[in-house]
């Protein structure tokens, strides 16, 4: 059974474990800090009892920034990421969020295609932003028409 639930700071180990198996973005200390930030909601995607995805969003007035989105490698390309992103978008609409924002490496072609499937559009670039020297593409998606 597939489910999505909001998680709390007590679940820091789950976040760090999935992150270390996927994109290795944050240390355990960074996850601890993320989970206590004001306005941050973190969701887990579970299949049966296994956590297969994590998404962290930060709400700022009527906008939300996706700070983290990842699905376990062995569950990719099977529709789980799409299911999860659709959930996040629906949740943001329920919270009256008008715009979603994220950043992605210009070298991450799979993620770029994934986000374009949800009509995220590039609105800016942070040059040589990542450790590997790649640029960060700033993307946004409007949820409520202006």
N, C-alpha and C positions, 0 to 999 in steps of 0.2 A: 504494500500500500504506500502510495506517494503522499507526503504531507509537507506543509510549510508551517513553521512556528517561529515566533519571535523568541530570541534567546537573551540571556543576561550575562553579567560579568562572571557568574559561576561557570559559564560554558567556555571560558577562555581557552581551555585545553582543546576543545573540539575545533575552535577556530584556528588555533595554531597548528594543530595536527593536519587539518585539511589544507591549509595554506602551504605547509612545508612539503606536502605531497603534490602540490600543483604549481603555483606561480612563485612561491617563496617571497612574498612581498614584505611581510612584517615579522618582527621578532615577537616573542611572547610579551615583552614589555609594551611594545606598540599595540598589540591586541588588547592588553589590559587597559591602556589609555583610551583606545577607541571605544571600548565597551562601557566606559563611564562618562564619555563626553556628552554634554548637554545636546539634546536634539538628535542623537544617533539612535537608529533602530537597526538591529542586526537580526537577520533571518537565516534559518537553516532549512535546507531541503533534504528530506530524509526519504529513503526507500527502505521499507520495512523498518528496521532499527538502525540502519547505517546512514550516517550523515554524508551526503554526496555533493552538497553545495552550500555555499555561504554567500550572503550579500549584506553589505553594510551601507546604509544610506544616512546622510546627515541632512536633517530638515532645517531650512533657514527661511522663515516666514512662509512664502508660497512657492519656494523652490526646494529641490532635493538634489544633493550630489551623491552619486554612487561612488563611494570611496573604495569599495571592494566588491568584486563579483567573480566567483569561480565555481566551476563544477569539476569534480574528480575526473581525471583523465579517462578512466575506463568507462565512464558514463556519458562521455561527450559524443556528439553526432547521433544521439538517440532520442532527441526531443526534450530531454530533461532541462537543459539550459533555456530552451524556448518556454517551457512550462513555467520555470522559475522567473524569468524576466516578465512574462505576462502577469504573474502574481504580483511582482514588485510594482509594475505599472498600475495595475488595478488598485493596489493598496495606496499608492500615491494619489490616485484620483479620488479615492475615498477620503483622503486627508486634505483634499482641495489643493493639491500641489499643481502648479501651472506649468512648471518646467523641470525636466530632469537634466542633469549635467554629469559628465564623466570625462575621464581622460584615458587614452590608450596609446601604447607605443606604436609609432608608424611602422615598426618592424613586425608587429603582431597582426598578420594578415587575416588569420582565422577570427580573432576577436573583432577586427575592423569590419569584416563581412557580417559577422553575427549582429553587431550593433546597427549596421546599415539596414539589416532586415527589419529592424524596429523603428526605422526612420530617424535615427540619430544622425545629425549633420555636423560636419566639421565647421567650427566657428573661429578657431584660433590654433596656434602652434606655439609650443614651448620648445625652443631649440636646444638640442643636446641635454635634455632633461633627465634621462635615465642613465644609470651607471654605465651601460654599454655604449653611451653616446647617441642613442636614438632620440628622436624628437617625440614629444607628447602631443598627440592630437586632442584638442579640446572639442568635445562633441555635446550637442544638446538636442533635446526633443521636447516639443511643446505638447502638453497633455490637454490643455484647454485653449481653445482658439482665442487669440488676442482680439 
